[in-house]
Amino acid sequence: MSKAATADLSGNLSGLAPSELKALERIFRRRVAPTEVVSAELAAYLAELSAAMHRQVGVLIDRRGAITDVVVGDASKIVLPDVGRLRGAAGRFRGLRLVHTHLRGEALTRDDLTDLALLRLDLVAAITVDAGGRAGRLFIAHLLPDGPADRPWRELPAEPAHAPSTDFAQLIAGLEAQYGGRKLAATDQGKDRAVVVHVAIGKASKHDDGEARVAELRELCRTAGVRVLDVMIQRRPEADPRTLVGHGKLEQICLRAMQLGAELVVFDQDLTPGQARAISDATELKVIDRTMLILDIFAQHARSRDGKLQVELAQLRYTLPRLIEKNTMMSRLTGGIGGRGPGETKLEINRRRARERITLLERRLAELADDRRLRRQRRTGKGIPIVAIVGYTNAGKSTLLNSLTDGDALAENKLFATLDPISRRLRFPREREVVMTDTVGFIRDLPKELRAAFAATLEEMADADLLIHVGDARDPDRDQHIATVEQLLGELGLADRPRLLAWNKCDRLGPADAEHLALHGGGFVVSALDRATFGPLLLAIERALWRGGKAPEILDYAATV
């Protein structure tokens, strides 16, 4: 279809006679009353022209009744001109309505209704045209404030095009009042509003962890300051190489985001650079994946110089393949979720500057690593054992450290509240001391780009004489969390490190559940908020570190899990 334009006409104009072009231009002289969707005279004129050219003809009409655009399609469809992206408060309409002809007697099509939703038109209307070029029925649809994700519109009963009865002014006033009444809650101020998308690849199985993944992604969003408006789930035999979800689902996501006023789409799966660009271009929304979300949380929580540099380096390494000139996806990420960081580098720098910054950060971090190594050597030279607290994110590691050592480490009910390792001393009887170190929490499917940001934590774990693996006893996915941490420890070369298992948050279990976990779950059942529960765990730590005055004994951890 040619999209060349003549004067103010647009669309498929190739092959039209000069007289037909003149007839189309005369449409601009007509006006529609404020109460009319379309006048009977205009409907008849459009039908006559459409039948003569055997092409769909459409007009965009503003609130004053003036015709702003005349568009020509082919026999089956019409392609609208670029009317620009809607900006402004949620609930605003475009201020334009689309009225066009249908040559085959059909009602409004899915394409018509999708244009209505994505462009937030005041309404869309179709005029059927009979073989004699006469206007027949008029089909009208408008958006709904709380319609379903796949059909956020209402289609009105058909009415005669020669005597339309819908009062447009009354209809649009009522709709805007409904949309305008949907104010953002006070708790949403300053928050990104998102639609979350989870794609399950392959056939469903009893080991499917989709619900747990969605729950975890919701928690990541909460930690990052993102309000989740809706979750959309799709199961596919394989990922779509271009958009992950496929064209139809992507259209639904866009419709739902527009309907709810979301400006952000968060994908549970990591997106390739090409997928991220394609989705962003198709939706015109901010698009981030799970790794970008976690990096954003790291950026918010980094406090030390090491931590800030590590996070900036991880961000740059992840975004480097996505730094393409005039990439709209990256430009939308400037500022806000997915686009902030503790360093001075913005995400829209070009590839050369990004590589230069990466080289500089690597050099600075190598210097800081040398400093950390010297500090650890001085510490180990004093013969003080080191105990590292490890575990899944938000298992209560920082709270346990504070209770054991009377420390003041930041402890919040958020994922990755601790990013930088924190060390405190714990005194045992007989003048014995240990250094207790809190470490950043692990998470399933930890991307390689994030592992560099764990450098300081990994060094602390590698130097530790004993690991305390803390699990959240009340989490329904606790067994998977324990397995995830075990797998990551193995991948990091720490599978043989001596360690004890501590089931935390037993105060949130029923007495029977706590007793069953203590007898059959292995390890020790504690509450980081109740020091009275620490006795067996502290005794096990002391025995592991000083049994017979020998070096720490490697515990048979597999037998205790």
N, C-alpha and C positions, 0 to 999 in steps of 0.2 A: 504494500500500500504506500503510495506516495504521500508524504506529509508536507509537501510544498504548500505555501500559502500565497493567496492573491488578496491584496488589500487586507481586510480584517477577517477573511475567510481562512479556515484551516482544515486539514484532513486530506481526504482522497479526492483531489481536484483534477487529476490527470484525465484527459479525454473529454472534459466538459466543454460544451460550445460556449462562445462569448455570451450568447443570449441567456444560457443557463447560469453563468457566473453573475450576470447582471441581475437575474431574478433572485439569486441568493443574496446579493448585496442589498436588495430592496427590503430584505427581512429586518435590517437594522432600523428602518424607519418606523417599525411597529412598536407599540407599547402595550403593556398588560396592566390591568387595574390591580391595585394592591391586594384586593381580596381574591383575585383569580390565580389559579395555578397556571392556566394558559387560557387565552381568550378563544372563543369558538372560531373567530375569523383567522387567528394565527394558526390554530390547529388545522383548519381546512387548507390554508395556504401551504403549510409544511407537507401535508398529505399529498397535495397536487404535485408539488415539486419532487417529492420522493418517488412517486409513481412514475413520473416522466423520466427521471434519471435512473430509476431502479437502484437507488442507493438510499441508505438511511440518512436523514437530515436531522440535526439537533441544534438546540440553542441553549445557551446559559443566560439566565435572567436574574438580575439583581433585585434587591428588596424594593427598589423604586419602580420596578416594572420595566426597566430598560434592558435591551438585549445587548450583552457584552461580547458574546462570541457566537459565531455560526460555524458548525462543524459538519463535514460531509464524511460518511463512512462508506462501506460497501453494502451488499445486500443483506448481510447477516450481523454486522456489528459496526460500532463507531468507536473511534479512538479520540479521547478528549485531549485538548491542548494542555500544556503545563500551566496550571493555575496557581502553582506555588504551594509550599507546605503551610498548613494552618499554624499560626502562632498565637499565643495568648492563653488565657485561663481555660482550665478544663470546663467543658460544657458549652463552649462557643461553637457556633455553626459557621459555615463558610460564607454565608450571605449570598449564595448563588443556588439556583435550582436548575436541574437539567431536564429539559423536555425534548424528546426525540421520537422519530417514527420507527415502527416495526412493519416490515413488508409481508411477513408471513403469518400475521394474526396472533402472534405469540404474546404472552404476558411478559412481565419484567424478567430478564435473564439473570443468571448468577453474576455475570460481569456487571450488569446494571447495578445490582445490589452491593457488589463489592466496591464499585466506584462511590456509591452513596456513603458507605461506611468509612473507607480509607480517606476520602476527600472531605468527609463531614459536610456533605451538601445539605442544603435546607430540605430538599426532597428530590426524588427522581421520578419522572413520569414518562410513559410510553404511549404513543398514539398508534393504534392499528390502522393500516391502510388497505382498502379493498382493491380489487382488480381495476375498478373504474377511477381510482385515485381519490376516493372519498374517505374522510376520517371516520373511523368506527368507534371503538371503545378507548377509554382513557384509563390506564393502570397507574396507580400512585403508590409510593412507599416512602416511609420516613424512618429515622432512627428511633430507638427506644433507650431510655436511660439505664435500664436494668435487664436488657434482653440477654438470651443465652449467647455464649461465645461464638457459636457458629451461625447464629441468626440474630444479630442485634438490631433488627428492623421490624417494622410492621407493614404489611401490604393491605391497602384499603380495598374495599369492594370496587370492582370496575364500574365506571359511569360513562354515559355517552359523551364523546368528545365534542359534539355539536351543542351540548348543554351541560357543561361541567358544573358540579354543585359544591365541591369542596371549597371552603373559605380558607384561603392560604394564610391570610393575616392572622386569623384566629388560631389556626393550627400551629403556626410557627411560634406565636406568642406563648401558647400553652406548653410547647415542647421546651422552649428556652427557660420557662419558669421551672419546669421539672429538672432540667439539667443544672440550672443555676442553684437549685436547692441542695445539690449534692456538694456541700462544702468540705474541704479537707479538714480532718480532725486536727485539733491543736497539737496532738502528739506527732502529726506528720510533718509539721513545719520544719523545713531544712533537711528533710529526708528524701532520698531518691525513692521513687515509687516504681516497683518492678513486677514484671511477669516472669516467673521461673519456669524453665523448660527442662524436663528430664526425658531422655530418649533411651529406651531399653532395646538393645541390639540382640537379635537372636530369639529363640523360642523361650517361653516362660518355663521356669523350673522351680522346684521346691527350695532351691538355694538362692532364689532371686532376692536381692537386697534393695530393690527399687524404693520401697517405703522408707527404709533406713537412710538411703542416700538423699531422698527428698527432705526428710526431717533434718538431716545434717546440713543440707544446703540452706534450708530455712534458718537454721541457727547461725550459719555463716553470714547470711544476709542481715540478721538481727545484730550480730556483732559489728558488722560494717556500717550500720546505720541505715540499712535499706528496708523499706516496708514492702513486704510481699503481698501483692494484691490478688494474685491467682497463681495456681500451679497447673501447667499443662503437661500431660504425659502422653508419649507415643511409643508404641512398640513396632519395630521394623526388623525385617530379616537381616538387613545390612544398612549401614549408614549411607545417606545420599552424599556422594563425593563433593557436590557443590554446596549444598545448604544443610547437610546433616539430616534435616527433617523432611525434605521434599517440598514441592511447590504448594500443594494443598494445605499441609499443616502450617507452613510458613504464612500463608494467607490468613489462617485462623488465628495464629499468634498475633499478627498485625492487627486484625480486627479487634481481638480482645484487648490489646494494649491501647488502641484508640478509644475503645468503649470505656475503659476504666481510667483513662487519663495517665497511663504509665509512660514514662520516658526512658525506661531501661528494660532490656531483656537479659536475663541471666541464665546461661546454659550450664547444666550440670557437667556435661562432657566438655573436655577441652576441644577447642575449635582450631582447625588449621588456619593459617593466615588467609588463604583463599576463601574458606567458609566464612570467616569473620567478616571479610569485605563484602561477600555476596549477600549475606544476611543483612548487614548494615545498609547496603545500597537498596535492598528490597523493602526494608521496613522504615528507613530513615529514623531509626532509633539508636540510642546507645546500645551496643552489644558487647557483653563481656562473658567470659567463661569462668569456670571454677578456679583455675589458677590465677587469673587476674583478680578475682574477688579475694582470694587468700593473700595475694601480694598487697592488695589495698589494706587489708587488716594489719599485715605486717608493717606497712608504712605508717599506720596510725599508732601502733603500739611500740615501735622502735624508740628506745630512749638513749642508749649508749652510742658513742661514736661508731664503734664496731657495727652495732646493729643497723644504724642508719645507712652506713656505707654498704653493708651486705644486702639490705633490701633494695637500695638503688641499683646495685649491680644486678640483682636478680630481675628487677623490672626491666632494665635495659636489655639484658640477654633475651628476655621473653618477647619484648616488643620490637627488637631489631628486625626480625623477618617481616614485621607488620608495618615498618616505616617506609611507606611508598609515597612518592610525591603526589600531592592532591588526593590523598586517601581520605575519603569522607569518614570512614570508620574511626580512624585515629583522631581526626579533628573533633569528633563528637565526644571523645574521651578526655579532652582537655578540661581539667577541673572536675570536682565531684568524684563519685565512685568510679574506680578504675583509672582515674587520671591524676591522682595525687601521689606524692612521694616525699620522703624527707630530704632528698637531695635537691640541688639547684637545677637539675636537668629536666626539661619538659619533654613530653612524649612526642612532640612534633619536630624534634630536631632531625636533621637528615642523617643518612647512614654513616657518612664519614665522621661527623661530630660524635655520633653515638659510639662508634668504635674507638675513637680517641678517648672518650670518657670512660669506656670500659677498661681500656689499658691503664688509665690513671687510677681508677678505683682498685684494680687488681694489684697495682704497685703499693698503694696505701694500705690495703688489707694485708698484704704480705708483711709489711712493716709491723702492723698491729699484731699479726700472728706471732712474730718473733718476740714481741713484748709479752704476749700471753704465755708463750713457752718459757720465758725466763721466770715469770711469776710462778708458774706451776712447778718449775724446778726448785725454786726457793722453798715452796710450800712442801713438796715431797721430800726435800732434803732434811726437813725437821722431823720426818718420820710420822707425820700425822696422817692417818687413813682418810681417804676420800670416799664419801658415799653420794652417789648421784641418784636423784629421784627422777624416774622416767615414767612415761605412760601416754595414753591417748589424751588429746587436748580436752581441757575442762573436766579432768578426772578428779581434781582437787589437790594437785601436787603442791601448789603455792600455799594453800591453807594448811596442809600437813607440815610443810617446812616451818611456817610461822608458829604452829602449835608446838612442834618439837624443840624449836630454838628460841622461842620468844622473839621471833623476827618480825619484820614489817614489810615483807614482800607484797607487792600488789596482788590481791586475790579477788577476782571478780567472776561472776557467773557468765563468762563469755569465752568463746573459743580464742585461743592464742592470746590470752591476757598477758602471759609471760613470753617475751621474745628473747630477752638477754638472760644468760645464766646468772643466778644469784647464789652466793655462798654465805653460809652462817656456821658458827661453831656449836657443837653439841657436846656437853660434858657427861661422861659416864663415871660410875664409881671407880675407886682406886686411881684417881687422877688421870683418867683416860679421856682423850678428846678425839672427835672426828670432825671433819669439815663436811657439812651437808650442802649439796648443790642442787638447786632447782633448775630444771631445763625446760626448753620449749616443748610443747606437746606434739605428738605425732598425729597423723590423720591418714585415712585410707587413700590409696592411689596418690601418694606424695609425688608431685612432678619433679623431674630432674632439675628444673630451673629453681625450685625452692630448696633443694638440698644444700646449695651453696650458702643460703641464708642461715643454715643450721651449723655453720662451721664452728663457731665458738662452743655451741652445745655438744657437738660431736667430739671436740677435743676434750671437754670435761668428762664425757662418758668413757672415752678411750683411756683416760688417766685414772678413772675411778677404781678403787679396790672392791667396791660392792655396788650393785644397782638395786634400788628399791622400785619395783614395777608397781605403780599405783593404778588400780582399775576402779571404775565407777560401778559399785555393786548394784545400784538401783536402775542402771541403764538397761533397757530391754535388749540392746545390741551389744551387751558387755563381752560376750564370748568372741564376737567378731572383732571388737576393739583390742582384746588381748592378743588375738591371733595376728592382727595388723601390726601391733608393736613388736611382737616376736619376729615377724617376717622382716620388718625394717631393721631390727637389731642384727638379724642374720646377714642382711644385705650390706650392712655397715661394718661387718667383720667383728661383731660383738656377741656372737651366739654363745661363745664359751665363757663370757664374763659372769662371775658369780652374782646371783641376784635372788631377791626375795619378792614374793607377791603379796601386796597389801590391798585387800578389798576395802575401798573407802566408802563413806556415806552409808554405813550400815544402820545409822539412826533413822534412815528413811525407808528401811525395810521393816516388814512385820516381824515379830519375834520368831515365828516359825521359819520364815525365809532366811533370816540372819543365822539361825542355828543350823539350817540345812547347808548354807554356804560355808559356814565354819567347819562343818564335818566333812563335806564332800567337794567343796570348791577348791581346796588346796590353799596354801598361803595363810594369811592372817586377816581377820575381820576387824576393821577399825572405823572410828569416826574421827575425822580430823578436827571436829569441834569438841571432842570429849577426850581429854588426856587419860582418863581412866581406862580407855581401851588400848593404850599403847604398850602395856607391859609385855605381853608375849612377843610383839614385834621388836621392841628394844632389846629383849633378851636374845632374840635370834640374831640381831645385828652384832651384839657384843660377842656372841659365840663364833659367828662367822669371821670376825676380824681378829679376835685374840685367843682362839681356842689353843690352849697349850703353848701360847706365845709364839705360834708358828704363823707363816704367811696365810692370808685369807684362803679358805678352802672353797673349791668350786662346788657349789651345791648342785644336787640332782634336781634342777628346776623342772625338767620335763615330768618328773614324778609327782610334783606338787600342783600342777595345773590340771 
